[in-house]
Amino acid sequence: MKIAIAGGSGFIGQHLIESFLRDQHEIYLISRKKQPTHDPSLTSLTWSDLALTPHLLEGVDAIINLAGESINQRWTADAKHRILQSRLETTGQIADLVAKLTRKPQVIINASGMSIYGLSETATFDETSPHVHDHFLSDVVEQWEQAAHQIPATRVVTLRVGIVLGMDGGAFPKMFMPYKLFVGGKVGSGRQWLSWIHVEDMVRLIQFCIENPQITGPVNGTAPTPLRNDDFGRVVGQVAGRPHWLPVPAFMMKLLFGELSVLLLQGQKVLPQKLLDHGFQFRYPTLEPALHHLLHH
């Protein structure tokens, strides 16, 4: 297959590209600047290249959009603007690009987020749950999905990404650092839910969504066993052979992270119902084997 990836130089994108190249697909990496490529099946294209000659992507089977400014920063007014605009602009550029192609891709997979469900210690969410506007990121995600559904393709999947666990990027290296230093513990109340997924399963479920034409609309990119923060930390401690004992008070998180701390102090219990209904088999459905693989592989 021919697959184009926007935002492919990021954490998930790099894992995707590695997997696709192993499976001998032809990959187009779309980014602001030309990226070094070391494989004849991988072509680097810039947004400027595609604005001038969109037909470079003629005949592409799937477009995956993972592009967007990192949310892992203080949410100043400027940062909020960049976080929203980077997502809307990239998704808009893909819509313009697809409109110019004679043969449209079979599927667009556009990243999205769990924040669309709002924050709760008690509710359980799946793809049928309503949108809740209770913090900045929930509004961003709703606008992002609306932009994705403007892309003129027969099938658009909005991938509501959970906390992706890997050792070479994402949130986990920072989450694991206190345990390395023997000062791990619950964050805030410890009752907030963490809906996580191993990066290998994230790559596999994206491939699954491409290959299964009946999957469309929102898909929760999370493992089927979310955990509360305190329980998550206990499993990290057990697998790493480190104590789980030193709580981080909520006020400290607010001081360190500002408004971003809402994501660390509150969470949501999100289930991948659509994937389970379509028969997707998780390689790491529970946390302990996922962490054994990451920490002892």
LOPA-233484 format. One line per field, with one value per residue (C-alpha): residue number from 1; residue in three letters; x, y, z. Coordinates in steps of 0.25 Angstrom, whole numbers, plus 5000, padded with zeros to 4 digits. Layout:
BEGIN
num: c(NUM; ...) .
residu: c(ALA; ...) .
c1: c(X; ...) .
c2: c(Y; ...) .
c3: c(Z; ...) .
***
This chain:
BEGIN
num: c(1; 2; 3; 4; 5; 6; 7; 8; 9; 10; 11; 12; 13; 14; 15; 16; 17; 18; 19; 20; 21; 22; 23; 24; 25; 26; 27; 28; 29; 30; 31; 32; 33; 34; 35; 36; 37; 38; 39; 40; 41; 42; 43; 44; 45; 46; 47; 48; 49; 50; 51; 52; 53; 54; 55; 56; 57; 58; 59; 60; 61; 62; 63; 64; 65; 66; 67; 68; 69; 70; 71; 72; 73; 74; 75; 76; 77; 78; 79; 80; 81; 82; 83; 84; 85; 86; 87; 88; 89; 90; 91; 92; 93; 94; 95; 96; 97; 98; 99; 100; 101; 102; 103; 104; 105; 106; 107; 108; 109; 110; 111; 112; 113; 114; 115; 116; 117; 118; 119; 120; 121; 122; 123; 124; 125; 126; 127; 128; 129; 130; 131; 132; 133; 134; 135; 136; 137; 138; 139; 140; 141; 142; 143; 144; 145; 146; 147; 148; 149; 150; 151; 152; 153; 154; 155; 156; 157; 158; 159; 160; 161; 162; 163; 164; 165; 166; 167; 168; 169; 170; 171; 172; 173; 174; 175; 176; 177; 178; 179; 180; 181; 182; 183; 184; 185; 186; 187; 188; 189; 190; 191; 192; 193; 194; 195; 196; 197; 198; 199; 200; 201; 202; 203; 204; 205; 206; 207; 208; 209; 210; 211; 212; 213; 214; 215; 216; 217; 218; 219; 220; 221; 222; 223; 224; 225; 226; 227; 228; 229; 230; 231; 232; 233; 234; 235; 236; 237; 238; 239; 240; 241; 242; 243; 244; 245; 246; 247; 248; 249; 250; 251; 252; 253; 254; 255; 256; 257; 258; 259; 260; 261; 262; 263; 264; 265; 266; 267; 268; 269; 270; 271; 272; 273; 274; 275; 276; 277; 278; 279; 280; 281; 282; 283; 284; 285; 286; 287; 288; 289; 290; 291; 292; 293; 294; 295; 296; 297) .
residu: c(MET; LYS; ILE; ALA; ILE; ALA; GLY; GLY; SER; GLY; PHE; ILE; GLY; GLN; HIS; LEU; ILE; GLU; SER; PHE; LEU; ARG; ASP; GLN; HIS; GLU; ILE; TYR; LEU; ILE; SER; ARG; LYS; LYS; GLN; PRO; THR; HIS; ASP; PRO; SER; LEU; THR; SER; LEU; THR; TRP; SER; ASP; LEU; ALA; LEU; THR; PRO; HIS; LEU; LEU; GLU; GLY; VAL; ASP; ALA; ILE; ILE; ASN; LEU; ALA; GLY; GLU; SER; ILE; ASN; GLN; ARG; TRP; THR; ALA; ASP; ALA; LYS; HIS; ARG; ILE; LEU; GLN; SER; ARG; LEU; GLU; THR; THR; GLY; GLN; ILE; ALA; ASP; LEU; VAL; ALA; LYS; LEU; THR; ARG; LYS; PRO; GLN; VAL; ILE; ILE; ASN; ALA; SER; GLY; MET; SER; ILE; TYR; GLY; LEU; SER; GLU; THR; ALA; THR; PHE; ASP; GLU; THR; SER; PRO; HIS; VAL; HIS; ASP; HIS; PHE; LEU; SER; ASP; VAL; VAL; GLU; GLN; TRP; GLU; GLN; ALA; ALA; HIS; GLN; ILE; PRO; ALA; THR; ARG; VAL; VAL; THR; LEU; ARG; VAL; GLY; ILE; VAL; LEU; GLY; MET; ASP; GLY; GLY; ALA; PHE; PRO; LYS; MET; PHE; MET; PRO; TYR; LYS; LEU; PHE; VAL; GLY; GLY; LYS; VAL; GLY; SER; GLY; ARG; GLN; TRP; LEU; SER; TRP; ILE; HIS; VAL; GLU; ASP; MET; VAL; ARG; LEU; ILE; GLN; PHE; CYS; ILE; GLU; ASN; PRO; GLN; ILE; THR; GLY; PRO; VAL; ASN; GLY; THR; ALA; PRO; THR; PRO; LEU; ARG; ASN; ASP; ASP; PHE; GLY; ARG; VAL; VAL; GLY; GLN; VAL; ALA; GLY; ARG; PRO; HIS; TRP; LEU; PRO; VAL; PRO; ALA; PHE; MET; MET; LYS; LEU; LEU; PHE; GLY; GLU; LEU; SER; VAL; LEU; LEU; LEU; GLN; GLY; GLN; LYS; VAL; LEU; PRO; GLN; LYS; LEU; LEU; ASP; HIS; GLY; PHE; GLN; PHE; ARG; TYR; PRO; THR; LEU; GLU; PRO; ALA; LEU; HIS; HIS; LEU; LEU; HIS; HIS) .
c1: c(5000; 5004; 5002; 5004; 5007; 5007; 5014; 5021; 5034; 5028; 5027; 5016; 5019; 5033; 5028; 5017; 5028; 5037; 5025; 5020; 5034; 5036; 5023; 5028; 5018; 5022; 5022; 5021; 5025; 5019; 5025; 5029; 5044; 5050; 5054; 5066; 5061; 5070; 5060; 5056; 5042; 5041; 5039; 5040; 5030; 5028; 5015; 5020; 5023; 5009; 5003; 5010; 5008; 4997; 4998; 5011; 5001; 4992; 4988; 4991; 4983; 4982; 4986; 4989; 4990; 4997; 5002; 5000; 5007; 5010; 5001; 5012; 5015; 5009; 4996; 4998; 4989; 5000; 5002; 4986; 4986; 4997; 4991; 4978; 4983; 4993; 4983; 4972; 4982; 4989; 4975; 4970; 4983; 4979; 4965; 4970; 4980; 4970; 4960; 4971; 4973; 4966; 4967; 4963; 4970; 4961; 4963; 4967; 4972; 4972; 4977; 4968; 4968; 4961; 4958; 4946; 4938; 4942; 4948; 4941; 4945; 4932; 4927; 4932; 4933; 4932; 4931; 4916; 4918; 4914; 4924; 4926; 4932; 4939; 4953; 4962; 4966; 4952; 4948; 4961; 4958; 4943; 4948; 4959; 4949; 4939; 4951; 4954; 4940; 4942; 4952; 4945; 4948; 4939; 4944; 4949; 4954; 4956; 4966; 4964; 4978; 4980; 4993; 5003; 5014; 5028; 5042; 5046; 5035; 5022; 5018; 5023; 5038; 5034; 5024; 5035; 5046; 5041; 5042; 5056; 5059; 5052; 5042; 5030; 5016; 5001; 4999; 4988; 4977; 4981; 4967; 4968; 4967; 4978; 4974; 4987; 4992; 5005; 5011; 5012; 4997; 4995; 5002; 4995; 4981; 4984; 4988; 4975; 4966; 4973; 4970; 4956; 4947; 4935; 4942; 4938; 4936; 4942; 4951; 4957; 4972; 4973; 4975; 4963; 4968; 4969; 4974; 4973; 4986; 4990; 4988; 4996; 5007; 5007; 5008; 5020; 5027; 5025; 5030; 5042; 5045; 5044; 5035; 5022; 5021; 5023; 5010; 5011; 5001; 4991; 4996; 5010; 5005; 4998; 5010; 5019; 5009; 4999; 4986; 4992; 4991; 4976; 4980; 4989; 4980; 4967; 4965; 4955; 4952; 4951; 4949; 4952; 4938; 4938; 4952; 4947; 4934; 4942; 4950; 4963; 4973; 4982; 4996; 4996; 4982; 4987; 4998; 5007; 5012; 5012; 5022; 5030; 5032; 5036; 5045; 5052; 5051) .
c2: c(5000; 5015; 5022; 5037; 5041; 5055; 5057; 5045; 5050; 5049; 5038; 5030; 5033; 5028; 5015; 5014; 5017; 5006; 4996; 5000; 4999; 4985; 4981; 4987; 4998; 5011; 5022; 5038; 5046; 5060; 5071; 5085; 5082; 5071; 5059; 5050; 5037; 5024; 5015; 5015; 5012; 5025; 5039; 5052; 5063; 5077; 5084; 5094; 5082; 5077; 5091; 5093; 5079; 5071; 5060; 5055; 5047; 5042; 5028; 5028; 5018; 5024; 5037; 5037; 5051; 5052; 5066; 5076; 5085; 5077; 5079; 5076; 5091; 5102; 5106; 5121; 5129; 5127; 5112; 5110; 5117; 5109; 5096; 5099; 5105; 5095; 5084; 5092; 5097; 5083; 5076; 5087; 5085; 5071; 5074; 5083; 5073; 5061; 5070; 5072; 5057; 5050; 5037; 5039; 5031; 5020; 5025; 5037; 5034; 5047; 5048; 5053; 5052; 5045; 5060; 5060; 5052; 5062; 5058; 5049; 5040; 5032; 5031; 5021; 5025; 5019; 5024; 5026; 5036; 5050; 5062; 5069; 5083; 5085; 5089; 5095; 5082; 5077; 5089; 5087; 5072; 5075; 5086; 5076; 5065; 5075; 5079; 5064; 5062; 5073; 5064; 5059; 5044; 5033; 5028; 5037; 5031; 5040; 5033; 5037; 5035; 5030; 5031; 5024; 5016; 5015; 5017; 5026; 5037; 5041; 5043; 5030; 5034; 5046; 5037; 5027; 5036; 5038; 5022; 5022; 5032; 5023; 5035; 5029; 5031; 5035; 5048; 5057; 5048; 5036; 5033; 5039; 5029; 5027; 5021; 5016; 5008; 5001; 5008; 4995; 4993; 5007; 5004; 4991; 4997; 5008; 4997; 4990; 5002; 5004; 4989; 4989; 4997; 4996; 5004; 5019; 5031; 5031; 5020; 5020; 5017; 5011; 4998; 4991; 4992; 5006; 5008; 5019; 5027; 5020; 5006; 5010; 5015; 5002; 4993; 5002; 5000; 4985; 4983; 4993; 4987; 5001; 5007; 5014; 5023; 5038; 5045; 5057; 5067; 5074; 5088; 5084; 5079; 5092; 5100; 5092; 5091; 5102; 5099; 5086; 5080; 5077; 5065; 5060; 5062; 5058; 5047; 5038; 5024; 5021; 5007; 5003; 4998; 4999; 4992; 4981; 4980; 4978; 4967; 4975; 4966; 4975; 4969; 4977; 4977; 4979; 4988; 4978; 4971; 4984; 4990; 4977; 4978; 4993; 4992; 4979; 4976) .
c3: c(5000; 4998; 5012; 5015; 5029; 5034; 5047; 5045; 5051; 5065; 5075; 5069; 5055; 5056; 5061; 5050; 5039; 5045; 5045; 5031; 5025; 5031; 5024; 5011; 5009; 5001; 5011; 5009; 5021; 5021; 5030; 5030; 5026; 5018; 5027; 5025; 5019; 5019; 5012; 4997; 5001; 5010; 5003; 5010; 5005; 5011; 5011; 5001; 4992; 4993; 4991; 4978; 4973; 4981; 4971; 4977; 4986; 4974; 4977; 4992; 4999; 5013; 5020; 5035; 5041; 5055; 5053; 5064; 5074; 5087; 5099; 5108; 5112; 5120; 5114; 5112; 5103; 5092; 5094; 5094; 5081; 5075; 5080; 5073; 5061; 5058; 5058; 5050; 5039; 5037; 5036; 5026; 5018; 5017; 5013; 5002; 4997; 4996; 4989; 4978; 4976; 4965; 4972; 4987; 4998; 5003; 5018; 5026; 5040; 5047; 5062; 5072; 5088; 5100; 5105; 5097; 5107; 5119; 5132; 5142; 5153; 5152; 5138; 5127; 5113; 5100; 5085; 5087; 5099; 5098; 5096; 5109; 5110; 5123; 5120; 5109; 5102; 5101; 5092; 5084; 5081; 5077; 5067; 5062; 5059; 5052; 5043; 5040; 5036; 5025; 5018; 5005; 5007; 5007; 5021; 5032; 5045; 5057; 5066; 5081; 5086; 5100; 5108; 5099; 5107; 5101; 5105; 5094; 5095; 5100; 5114; 5120; 5122; 5130; 5138; 5141; 5145; 5160; 5161; 5155; 5166; 5177; 5180; 5172; 5178; 5174; 5168; 5175; 5180; 5172; 5169; 5155; 5143; 5133; 5120; 5114; 5102; 5099; 5086; 5079; 5080; 5076; 5063; 5061; 5063; 5053; 5043; 5047; 5044; 5030; 5027; 5032; 5023; 5033; 5043; 5042; 5051; 5065; 5070; 5085; 5084; 5098; 5105; 5110; 5125; 5129; 5144; 5154; 5156; 5170; 5164; 5151; 5160; 5169; 5156; 5151; 5165; 5165; 5151; 5153; 5166; 5172; 5184; 5182; 5194; 5192; 5188; 5180; 5185; 5175; 5178; 5174; 5161; 5159; 5162; 5153; 5141; 5142; 5135; 5128; 5142; 5140; 5131; 5142; 5154; 5147; 5136; 5129; 5128; 5113; 5107; 5093; 5090; 5075; 5073; 5082; 5075; 5062; 5067; 5070; 5079; 5088; 5090; 5103; 5109; 5123; 5129; 5136; 5123; 5115; 5126; 5126; 5111; 5112; 5125; 5123; 5108) .
***
